[in-house]
Amino acid sequence: MRSLFLKIFLSFWLALALSVVLAILVTLAMRPQRDSATWEALRAKALTEAVQAYEQGGEPVVREYLEDLEQSHHVRAFLFDEQGNELSQRPAPPWAERIARGRAMRRSPGFWAKWMPERFMRQSTTGASGRQFTLVIELPPGPRLFFGPHGVPGLGLLIAIVSSGVVSYVLARYLTAPVVRLRTATQQLAAGDLTARAEAPPKRRRDEIAELVRDFNGMAARLEDLVNAQNRLLNDVSHELRSPLARLNVALGLARQRTGPEAQGALERIEREAERLNELIGRLLAIARLESGEEAMQRSAVNLGGMLHEICKDADFEAQSRNCRVKCVIADACVVMGHAGLLHSAMENVVRNATRYTREGTEVEIRLEKAQDAKGPEAVVRVADSGPGVPEEALHKLFRPFYRLDDARNRQTGGVGLGLAITERTVRLHGGRVKAANRPEGGLIVEIRLPLAPRAATESSVEKMSVPAEG
């Protein structure tokens, strides 16, 4: 069966039909068996014999007969005369007196009561003495397993609920199991694990959900191939560029020796561009290694406070040329597990980016503090500048390789759009996340969140630096 619609329709139909059929079958099997002809014959015989017993032996004989009748046939019987007196001198219940006077017995209220069989029988006759006698019989209640108190079919309802619940549970598991696996694989893929795949359903299953899982796996495989091909191309091109760049530097040295002072300006320009190209190639290789997972990840305990303090001092010194300051606020001591070199580069890229675009005479603030996330404690680094900010629609693009804005962040600043991309991939490699937002008072704030190291690693960290609260 290929259609998911038909599976749902037929499964629910089967559940309802099964519960109703089982309830009806059990009702018929457990319902008190009362053969009408048998009870009619018993009523006529009991009335005749009870009247004869009373006329021949009086009260003691009819009492003995009615008690024998109750023992042998499990029915309660009472014999009344025309004045409504019970002739065996046993205490008659109110219902027996009411029926003897010809009043109908009221049924108990409720939906199921009207489906229950009649429990009381009444018959009158005239004895040999000419007196009028009335016999009232209460039939045995029969098995009460199915029909519970007040005639409610408790067992039938229980069977209906259990049977439909079992079928529905099996159906729900059948339908949702691949969806849960697909959701898990989707989350892994979104987190950057391009090898994530949903468990493939059996080949005999060809419904819509099974086809969706297969299509997802095909899409994930295609994405992995494309990204790997892109990374290989980026890596290969970067390596290939290193060779002509090295030869260019050698030729530049020879040109310095063979030319006069008039060519020094042009040679220095060539040298600066070669250095920029060399830096660009280095960043491209870093991106390629981070994307492919080839970067060595020898994790150790890293004191983020000490690292940020050092970065702040260097950035503050460089920012003096623009009459700017870089302030570092370490609110909490934070230790993370990771690669110290990669983390230093990631933090430095964000700080240098902020000092490059903040307005002259303003201040860049670096703040480190702890926070509690659903997954556990984490270190939060916020770098805020006072620059022109970024359009809201471009915020999520800042961490793409080679992305630049056309106004403030352009080639004139010397950036090529790889610093924030390296930061994002480094942070993601360490199990964290990074985002950018515009400040209400103007400027951009970049927030980096990294999971804190376990307490044991924090206590055993060899990095014990005394970091001032502000720098």
Sequence and secondary structure as in RCSB ss.txt:
>XXXX:A:sequence
MRSLFLKIFLSFWLALALSVVLAILVTLAMRPQRDSATWEALRAKALTEAVQAYEQGGEPVVREYLEDLEQSHHV
RAFLFDEQGNELSQRPAPPWAERIARGRAMRRSPGFWAKWMPERFMRQSTTGASGRQFTLVIELPPGPRLFFGPH
GVPGLGLLIAIVSSGVVSYVLARYLTAPVVRLRTATQQLAAGDLTARAEAPPKRRRDEIAELVRDFNGMAARLED
LVNAQNRLLNDVSHELRSPLARLNVALGLARQRTGPEAQGALERIEREAERLNELIGRLLAIARLESGEEAMQRS
AVNLGGMLHEICKDADFEAQSRNCRVKCVIADACVVMGHAGLLHSAMENVVRNATRYTREGTEVEIRLEKAQDAK
GPEAVVRVADSGPGVPEEALHKLFRPFYRLDDARNRQTGGVGLGLAITERTVRLHGGRVKAANRPEGGLIVEIRL
PLAPRAATESSVEKMSVPAEG
>XXXX:A:secstr
   HHHHHHHHHHHHHHHHHHHHHHHHHHHS    HHHHHHHHHHHHHHHHHHHHHH HHHHHHHHHHHHHHH  
EEEEEETT  BTT     HHHHHHHTT      SSTTGGGS   EEEEEEE TTS EEEEEEE      SSS GG
G  HHHHHHHHHHHHHHHHHHHHHHHHHHHHHHHHHHHHHTT TT       TT  SHHHHHHHHHHHHHHHHHH
HHHHHHHHHHHHHHHHHHHHHHHHHHHHHHHHHS GGGHHHHHHHHHHHHHHHHHHHHHHHHHHHHHT S    E
EEEHHHHHHHHHHHHHHHHGGGT EEEEEE S  EEEE HHHHHHHHHHHHHHHHHHS TT EEEEEEEEEEETT
EEEEEEEEE  S    GGGGGGTTSTT   SSSSSGGGT  S HHHHHHHHHHHTT EEEEEE TTSSEEEEEEE
E   HHHHHT S      SB 
